[in-house]
Amino acid sequence: MAQEDPGGADPARDGAILRLDFRPPEERVPGFEIIDLATLHERRRRRGRRPDLVHRVDFHTLTLITEGSGEHAIDFVTYPCRPGTLLWVRPGQVQSFVRPGTANGTHLLFTPAFPPHTSSADRLVNDWYGPACRQLGASPAYAVLSTLLGQLRAEYGRPEETVSVEILQLLLATVLLQVDRLPRPEGAGDPHAGGEAYARFRAELERSYATTRRAADYAHRLGYTVKTLTRACVAATGQPVKHVIDGRVALEARRLLAHTDEPVATIARRLGFPEPTNFGKFFTRLTGATPGAFRQTHRGER
């Protein structure tokens, strides 16, 4: 149930998917804010935004549900929200409130540049595909995170001239490291297992997935062999490097097909396919559906 409309100027658009940048109404601390989820909902109502509006953000949000219930969708997966639900939405992910319901909790917003770069938490910020949802219930982990978030709120709520950015950064790093030590959901890969090679590859993939799908190109740019990248990807995801590349392209294709009205040929060109027929074959092979059939199925999710 995490999504943000921090306020500020009209958002830019990424294709036809609404993209919101980090512009809270009062930026007490650059790149950081912590509020109640109910406060976020009230902002959205004041700005006349539908709760089910599909959009992306260019920053991170971490939400710990403390009361009520609802549902939130992140990249085609709908998560039930109840006390103990922890949601981490990362830059670029497509999401919407499916059913805001009565859920409330602590909603943490921060830009990728805010966490301290001297901390190992910095690498977690660049893990674009870590688990989006964990159900903690009334576990000790829930109590620990609740306490840390309470400390963040207390520091953030101090008189503005006395707020310590360094304390906020270090507390945030502690929160992220606590989240990282939680058991990963069944079937989720472990990006740490891929080491530096996997981390560098994923960063390059985010920059270049729309311009090349060749594993050799990524290996050349990063100074590795294809074998090294494959070994890193298998360790982190269980899949070889080519599957990881194709999966990233297919995810963006699904986003654009489901949430925009762009012609299939336009989407194909955006993703580096000069010929729509080649894109159609690629998409069908990866998803089991033609682009047109997939769009028709997901047309109601905009």
Buried (B, 14 or more C-beta within 10 A) or exposed (E): BBBBBBBEEEBEEBBEBBBBBBEBEEBEBEBBBBBBBBEBBEBBEEEEBEBEBBBBBBBBBBBBBBEBBBBBBBBEEBBBBBBBBBBBBBBBBBBBBBBBBEBBBBBBBBBBEBBBEEBEBBBBBBBBBBBBBBBBEEEEBBEBBBEBBEBBBEBBEEEEEEBEBEBBBBBBBBBBEBBBEBEEEEEBBEBBEBBEBBBBBBEBBBEBBBEBBEBEBBBEBBEBBBEBBBBBBBBBBEBBBBBBBBBBBBBBBBBBBBBBEBEBBBBBBBBBBEEBEEBBEBBBEBBEBBBEBBBEEBEEBB
